[in-house]
Amino acid sequence: MTALVRKNAIYMLAGQVVHVGLPLLAIPFLARTIGVDGLGVLAFVMSIGQLGVIFVEYGFNLSGPRDVATIGSSRHKVSEIFWSILFCKLTLFTILVLLICFLGLVFSSVRLNFQNISVVSLLVLANIIYPQWLFQGLQRMGYVSILQIVGKLAAFLGLLLFVRNEGDVLVAILFQSLSPLIGAVLCLPLVFAEVDVAGLKGVSMHKIRRQFSNGRDIFVSTAAISAYTTANTFILGIVASPAVVANYHIAEKIVRGLQAIYGPISNAVYPHVAGLVKVDPAGAVTYLKRIAFLLLSVSMFFAGAGYFAADWIMLNVFGRGYDDAGEILKLFIFVFPVSVAANILCIQTLTAFGYERWVSRILFAVAVFGIPLFVFLVYLFQGVGGAVANLIVEIIVLLLSAYIVKRRIG
């Protein structure tokens, strides 16, 4: 890693550790305070909010940094990209509101939780007003990461102070949703230090459509990933009891927490690889091989430790009533190293080399297969079936990605 990439990776990793670590710390507290059913309801509603974030984020988390990184230091052009993407996100948010209203008419579990879902929409609002993609592209993640950490710590403290019993599910949802919003508001002065309001004059329908086009293939692949990750909890909330959702949620949260800690490293490496591909493709491949060896070694270590410690973690950390979560975790934990390998091949390699459409095709096809597989295995084996489905899907993604990389890049 270069010094700048390493610096931004450290800042993003610190922010992500807090982003992931605090919710992980909150789960044992919530598991003992709001109970199994309450935790199941919270997990179901938060999955809707997270799906909303994925929808509104579109593919801008990768296309945005790439555009900013390639235009140099032109403040005016950066401002045009910022405002164009903001208009795109507002359009997507409007569509999202209409979609949730429709789902409320179809599914009783959505309709009965409409108040909770209204509160969790704060997650989506935070994503709209906090352009992490902008600072990522500018490679200036220092202060914004610190402010995000402050916001998350404030919301976590509120959660501990105001959630007292099983009747405080809505309060728990509120503070978990406020966590990114506080940090987003604190970051607004830094946003306007980088962009001009005058950039609004340069925004046109053509530029907005171009941003949608730039992020389309990335969005399809991201949406496909969410279909067999975040959406799984949503599907469980539709077809299973809150207790099943709670046990699955605990195991999944631990694994997704590990994946999320890896995320900032991936995000920091990607702009460097994308730039390196343009001047030295062979050097980019060599660099990716070194990164892959390091990350896969670390992820396998955590997977092994998680397998042997699963039962102890559930009993001593989360308390009684979550025995099934231990069995689920023993399978789910191996999703982590497989997904790290798949990410290196899909995002870091295929996307950086300009093969976004192949990534989209792979993940979309796997999602089409993965959703019915998940529903089928959950019907047979409940939460354990969900873990098996996730592992199968990640292995298929890895194998298909390796095949395309071998054929297209060598």
C-alpha positions as CSV (number, residue, x, y, z in Angstrom):
1,M,0.0,0.0,0.0
2,T,1.1,3.6,-0.6
3,A,1.3,6.0,2.3
4,L,-1.9,7.8,1.3
5,V,-3.8,4.6,0.7
6,R,-2.6,3.3,4.1
7,K,-3.6,6.5,5.8
8,N,-7.1,6.6,4.4
9,A,-7.5,2.9,5.1
10,I,-6.7,3.5,8.7
11,Y,-9.2,6.3,9.0
12,M,-11.9,4.3,7.2
13,L,-11.1,1.2,9.3
14,A,-11.4,3.2,12.5
15,G,-14.8,4.6,11.5
16,Q,-16.0,1.2,10.4
17,V,-14.8,-0.5,13.6
18,V,-17.0,1.9,15.5
19,H,-19.8,1.6,12.9
20,V,-19.8,-2.2,13.3
21,G,-18.5,-2.6,16.8
22,L,-21.1,-0.4,18.6
23,P,-24.0,-2.3,17.1
24,L,-22.3,-5.6,18.0
25,L,-21.9,-4.3,21.5
26,A,-25.5,-3.2,21.5
27,I,-26.9,-6.6,20.5
28,P,-26.1,-8.4,23.8
29,F,-27.7,-5.5,25.7
30,L,-30.8,-5.5,23.4
31,A,-31.0,-9.3,23.5
32,R,-31.3,-9.2,27.3
33,T,-33.4,-6.0,27.5
34,I,-36.1,-6.2,24.8
35,G,-36.1,-10.0,24.6
36,V,-36.1,-12.5,21.8
37,D,-39.3,-11.2,20.0
38,G,-38.3,-7.6,20.4
39,L,-34.9,-8.3,18.9
40,G,-36.6,-10.1,16.0
41,V,-38.8,-7.1,15.3
42,L,-35.9,-4.7,15.5
43,A,-33.8,-6.9,13.1
44,F,-36.7,-7.1,10.6
45,V,-37.3,-3.3,10.6
46,M,-33.6,-2.5,10.5
47,S,-33.2,-4.8,7.4
48,I,-35.8,-2.7,5.6
49,G,-33.8,0.5,6.5
50,Q,-30.6,-1.1,5.3
51,L,-32.2,-2.2,2.0
52,G,-33.4,1.4,1.6
53,V,-29.8,2.6,2.0
54,I,-28.6,0.2,-0.6
55,F,-31.3,1.3,-3.0
56,V,-30.6,5.1,-2.5
57,E,-26.8,4.6,-2.6
58,Y,-27.3,3.0,-6.0
59,G,-23.8,2.4,-7.3
60,F,-22.5,5.8,-6.3
61,N,-20.3,4.4,-3.5
62,L,-17.9,3.2,-6.3
63,S,-18.8,5.2,-9.4
64,G,-18.6,8.5,-7.4
65,P,-15.1,8.0,-6.0
66,R,-13.9,6.9,-9.4
67,D,-15.3,10.0,-11.2
68,V,-13.8,12.3,-8.5
69,A,-10.4,10.6,-8.5
70,T,-10.1,10.9,-12.3
71,I,-11.0,14.6,-12.8
72,G,-8.1,16.0,-10.7
73,S,-8.4,19.0,-8.4
74,S,-11.2,20.9,-10.3
75,R,-13.5,22.2,-7.6
76,H,-16.2,23.1,-10.1
77,K,-16.3,19.6,-11.7
78,V,-16.3,18.0,-8.2
79,S,-19.3,20.2,-7.3
80,E,-21.1,19.2,-10.5
81,I,-20.7,15.5,-9.6
82,F,-21.8,16.1,-6.0
83,W,-25.0,17.9,-7.0
84,S,-25.8,15.5,-9.8
85,I,-25.5,12.5,-7.4
86,L,-27.5,14.3,-4.8
87,F,-30.4,14.8,-7.2
88,C,-30.2,11.1,-8.2
89,K,-30.4,10.1,-4.5
90,L,-33.5,12.3,-3.9
91,T,-35.2,10.7,-6.9
92,L,-34.5,7.3,-5.6
93,F,-35.7,8.2,-2.1
94,T,-39.1,9.3,-3.6
95,I,-39.4,5.9,-5.4
96,L,-38.4,4.1,-2.2
97,V,-41.2,5.8,-0.2
98,L,-43.8,4.7,-2.8
99,L,-42.4,1.2,-2.8
100,I,-42.7,0.8,1.0
101,C,-46.3,2.0,0.9
102,F,-47.0,-0.7,-1.7
103,L,-45.3,-3.4,0.4
104,G,-47.4,-2.3,3.3
105,L,-50.5,-3.2,1.3
106,V,-49.2,-6.6,0.4
107,F,-47.5,-7.8,3.7
108,S,-49.0,-7.5,7.1
109,S,-45.6,-7.6,8.8
110,V,-44.7,-4.4,6.9
111,R,-48.1,-2.8,7.6
112,L,-48.0,-3.6,11.3
113,N,-44.5,-2.1,11.6
114,F,-45.2,1.0,9.6
115,Q,-44.4,3.3,12.6
116,N,-41.1,1.5,13.1
117,I,-40.3,1.7,9.4
118,S,-40.9,5.5,9.4
119,V,-38.3,5.9,12.1
120,V,-35.8,3.7,10.4
121,S,-36.0,5.9,7.3
122,L,-33.6,8.2,9.1
123,L,-30.9,5.7,8.0
124,V,-31.7,6.6,4.4
125,L,-31.7,10.3,5.1
126,A,-28.3,10.0,6.6
127,N,-27.0,8.3,3.5
128,I,-28.3,11.1,1.3
129,I,-26.7,14.0,3.2
130,Y,-23.4,12.3,4.0
131,P,-21.4,11.7,0.8
132,Q,-18.7,9.4,1.9
133,W,-18.0,8.7,-1.7
134,L,-16.9,12.3,-2.2
135,F,-14.2,12.2,0.6
136,Q,-13.2,8.7,-0.5
137,G,-12.6,10.0,-4.1
138,L,-10.7,13.0,-2.7
139,Q,-8.8,10.6,-0.4
140,R,-9.5,12.9,2.6
141,M,-11.2,10.6,5.2
142,G,-9.5,11.9,8.3
143,Y,-11.9,14.5,9.9
144,V,-15.1,13.0,8.5
145,S,-14.2,9.6,10.0
146,I,-13.7,11.2,13.4
147,L,-17.1,13.1,13.2
148,Q,-18.9,9.9,12.2
149,I,-17.4,8.2,15.3
150,V,-18.6,11.0,17.5
151,G,-22.1,10.7,16.1
152,K,-22.2,6.9,16.6
153,L,-20.9,7.2,20.2
154,A,-23.6,9.7,21.1
155,A,-26.4,7.5,19.7
156,F,-25.0,4.5,21.4
157,L,-25.0,6.3,24.8
158,G,-28.6,7.3,24.2
159,L,-29.5,3.6,23.5
160,L,-28.0,2.5,26.8
161,L,-29.7,5.3,28.7
162,F,-33.2,5.1,27.4
163,V,-33.9,1.4,26.4
164,R,-35.0,-0.3,29.6
165,N,-37.5,-3.1,28.9
166,E,-39.4,-5.0,26.3
167,G,-41.7,-2.1,25.5
168,D,-38.8,0.1,24.2
169,V,-38.4,-1.5,20.8
170,L,-39.3,1.7,19.0
171,V,-36.8,3.7,21.2
172,A,-34.1,1.2,20.3
173,I,-34.9,1.6,16.6
174,L,-34.7,5.4,16.9
175,F,-31.2,5.5,18.4
176,Q,-29.8,2.9,16.0
177,S,-31.2,5.0,13.1
178,L,-29.9,8.3,14.6
179,S,-26.4,6.9,14.8
180,P,-25.3,7.7,11.2
181,L,-27.6,10.8,11.0
182,I,-25.8,12.7,13.8
183,G,-22.4,12.1,12.1
184,A,-23.9,13.1,8.7
185,V,-25.1,16.5,10.1
186,L,-21.7,17.1,11.8
187,C,-19.9,16.5,8.5
188,L,-22.0,19.0,6.5
189,P,-19.5,21.9,7.0
190,L,-16.7,19.7,5.6
191,V,-18.9,18.8,2.6
192,F,-19.4,22.5,1.7
193,A,-15.7,23.2,2.2
194,E,-15.2,20.9,-0.8
195,V,-18.1,21.8,-3.1
196,D,-19.7,25.0,-4.3
197,V,-23.4,25.9,-4.3
198,A,-22.6,27.5,-7.7
199,G,-22.0,23.9,-9.0
200,L,-25.8,23.6,-9.1
201,K,-25.8,25.7,-12.2
202,G,-23.8,23.1,-14.0
203,V,-26.3,20.3,-13.2
204,S,-28.5,19.1,-16.1
205,M,-30.7,16.2,-16.9
206,H,-27.9,14.9,-19.1
207,K,-25.4,14.8,-16.2
208,I,-28.0,13.2,-13.9
209,R,-28.7,10.5,-16.4
210,R,-25.0,10.0,-16.9
211,Q,-24.5,9.4,-13.1
212,F,-27.3,6.9,-13.2
213,S,-25.6,5.2,-16.1
214,N,-22.2,5.2,-14.4
215,G,-23.6,3.5,-11.3
216,R,-26.1,1.2,-13.0
217,D,-23.9,-1.9,-13.4
218,I,-22.5,-1.5,-9.9
219,F,-26.0,-1.0,-8.5
220,V,-27.2,-4.3,-10.1
221,S,-24.3,-6.2,-8.5
222,T,-24.8,-4.4,-5.2
223,A,-28.6,-5.1,-5.3
224,A,-27.8,-8.7,-6.1
225,I,-25.5,-9.0,-3.1
226,S,-28.2,-7.4,-0.8
227,A,-30.7,-9.9,-2.2
228,Y,-28.9,-12.8,-0.4
229,T,-27.5,-10.8,2.6
230,T,-29.6,-7.9,4.0
231,A,-32.8,-9.1,2.3
232,N,-32.5,-12.5,4.0
233,T,-33.5,-11.0,7.3
234,F,-36.4,-9.2,5.6
235,I,-37.5,-12.5,4.0
236,L,-37.3,-14.2,7.4
237,G,-39.4,-11.5,8.9
238,I,-42.1,-12.2,6.3
239,V,-42.1,-16.0,6.6
240,A,-40.9,-16.9,10.1
241,S,-41.4,-15.9,13.8
242,P,-39.6,-13.1,15.5
243,A,-37.7,-15.7,17.6
244,V,-36.2,-17.3,14.5
245,V,-35.3,-13.9,13.1
246,A,-33.6,-13.0,16.3
247,N,-31.4,-16.1,16.4
248,Y,-30.5,-15.8,12.7
249,H,-29.8,-12.1,13.2
250,I,-27.3,-12.6,16.0
251,A,-25.2,-15.1,14.0
252,E,-25.4,-13.0,10.8
253,K,-24.6,-9.8,12.6
254,I,-21.3,-11.2,13.9
255,V,-20.3,-12.4,10.4
256,R,-21.5,-9.1,8.7
257,G,-19.5,-7.3,11.3
258,L,-16.3,-9.0,10.3
259,Q,-17.2,-8.3,6.6
260,A,-17.8,-4.6,7.4
261,I,-14.5,-4.2,9.1
262,Y,-12.9,-5.6,5.9
263,G,-15.0,-3.1,3.8
264,P,-12.9,0.1,4.5
265,I,-9.8,-1.8,3.5
266,S,-11.5,-2.7,0.2
267,N,-12.7,0.8,-0.3
268,A,-9.3,2.3,0.3
269,V,-7.5,-0.2,-2.0
270,Y,-10.0,0.1,-4.9
271,P,-9.1,3.7,-6.1
272,H,-5.4,2.8,-6.0
273,V,-6.0,-0.3,-8.0
274,A,-8.3,1.5,-10.5
275,G,-5.6,4.1,-11.0
276,L,-2.8,1.5,-11.3
277,V,-4.7,-0.5,-13.9
278,K,-4.5,2.5,-16.3
279,V,-0.7,2.8,-16.2
280,D,0.5,-0.7,-15.2
281,P,-2.1,-3.6,-15.5
282,A,0.5,-6.2,-14.7
283,G,1.6,-4.3,-11.6
284,A,-2.0,-4.1,-10.5
285,V,-2.4,-7.9,-10.7
286,T,0.8,-8.3,-8.6
287,Y,-0.4,-5.8,-6.0
288,L,-3.8,-7.6,-5.8
289,K,-2.1,-11.0,-5.2
290,R,-0.2,-9.6,-2.3
291,I,-3.3,-8.0,-0.8
292,A,-5.3,-11.2,-1.3
293,F,-2.7,-13.4,0.6
294,L,-2.8,-11.0,3.6
295,L,-6.5,-10.6,3.8
296,L,-7.4,-14.3,3.2
297,S,-4.9,-15.4,5.9
298,V,-6.5,-13.0,8.5
299,S,-10.1,-13.9,7.5
300,M,-9.4,-17.7,7.8
301,F,-8.0,-17.1,11.3
302,F,-11.2,-15.3,12.4
303,A,-13.4,-18.0,10.9
304,G,-11.7,-20.8,12.8
305,A,-11.8,-18.9,16.1
306,G,-15.5,-18.1,15.5
307,Y,-16.4,-21.8,14.9
308,F,-14.8,-23.1,18.1
309,A,-16.1,-20.2,20.3
310,A,-19.7,-20.1,18.9
311,D,-21.5,-21.8,21.8
312,W,-19.6,-20.0,24.5
313,I,-20.3,-16.7,22.8
314,M,-24.0,-17.3,22.7
315,L,-24.4,-18.5,26.3
316,N,-22.1,-16.0,28.0
317,V,-22.6,-12.9,25.8
318,F,-26.2,-13.0,24.7
319,G,-27.8,-15.0,27.5
320,R,-30.4,-17.8,27.5
321,G,-32.9,-18.2,24.7
322,Y,-30.4,-17.9,21.8
323,D,-29.1,-21.5,21.7
324,D,-30.0,-21.9,18.0
325,A,-27.8,-18.9,17.1
326,G,-24.6,-20.9,18.1
327,E,-25.4,-23.6,15.6
328,I,-26.1,-21.1,12.9
329,L,-22.9,-19.2,13.6
330,K,-20.8,-22.4,13.2
331,L,-21.8,-22.5,9.6
332,F,-22.2,-18.8,8.9
333,I,-18.7,-17.9,10.0
334,F,-17.2,-19.5,6.9
335,V,-19.0,-17.0,4.7
336,F,-16.5,-14.4,5.8
337,P,-13.3,-15.8,4.2
338,V,-15.2,-16.9,1.1
339,S,-16.7,-13.5,0.7
340,V,-13.3,-11.8,1.1
341,A,-11.9,-13.9,-1.7
342,A,-15.0,-13.2,-3.9
343,N,-14.7,-9.4,-3.2
344,I,-11.1,-9.4,-4.3
345,L,-12.0,-11.1,-7.6
346,C,-15.2,-9.2,-8.2
347,I,-14.8,-5.6,-7.0
348,Q,-11.0,-5.2,-6.7
349,T,-10.2,-7.1,-10.0
350,L,-13.1,-7.3,-12.4
351,T,-14.5,-3.8,-11.6
352,A,-11.1,-2.1,-11.6
353,F,-10.3,-3.7,-15.0
354,G,-13.5,-2.4,-16.4
355,Y,-15.6,-5.6,-16.3
356,E,-18.5,-4.2,-14.3
357,R,-21.0,-5.9,-16.5
358,W,-19.6,-9.3,-15.8
359,V,-19.8,-8.6,-12.1
360,S,-23.4,-7.6,-12.5
361,R,-24.2,-10.7,-14.5
362,I,-22.6,-13.1,-12.0
363,L,-24.2,-11.6,-8.9
364,F,-27.6,-11.1,-10.5
365,A,-27.7,-14.7,-11.7
366,V,-26.6,-16.0,-8.3
367,A,-29.2,-13.8,-6.5
368,V,-31.9,-15.2,-8.7
369,F,-30.8,-18.6,-7.7
370,G,-30.0,-17.7,-4.1
371,I,-33.3,-16.2,-3.1
372,P,-35.4,-19.4,-3.8
373,L,-32.6,-21.5,-2.3
374,F,-32.7,-19.4,0.9
375,V,-36.5,-19.6,1.2
376,F,-36.4,-23.4,0.5
377,L,-33.7,-24.1,3.1
378,V,-35.2,-21.8,5.7
379,Y,-38.5,-23.7,5.2
380,L,-36.7,-27.0,5.9
381,F,-34.1,-26.0,8.5
382,Q,-35.1,-22.5,9.8
383,G,-32.1,-20.4,10.7
384,V,-29.5,-23.1,10.0
385,G,-30.9,-23.4,6.5
386,G,-30.4,-19.7,6.0
387,A,-26.7,-20.0,6.9
388,V,-26.2,-22.9,4.5
389,A,-27.8,-21.0,1.7
390,N,-25.5,-18.0,2.3
391,L,-22.4,-20.2,2.2
392,I,-23.5,-22.0,-1.0
393,V,-24.2,-18.7,-2.7
394,E,-20.8,-17.1,-1.7
395,I,-18.9,-20.2,-3.0
396,I,-20.7,-20.0,-6.3
397,V,-19.9,-16.3,-6.6
398,L,-16.2,-17.1,-5.9
399,L,-16.0,-19.9,-8.5
400,L,-17.7,-17.9,-11.2
401,S,-15.6,-14.8,-10.5
402,A,-12.4,-16.9,-10.6
403,Y,-13.4,-18.3,-14.0
404,I,-14.1,-14.9,-15.5
405,V,-10.8,-13.5,-14.2
406,K,-8.9,-16.4,-15.6
407,R,-10.6,-16.0,-19.0
408,R,-10.5,-12.2,-19.3
409,I,-7.4,-11.1,-17.4
410,G,-5.3,-14.2,-17.0
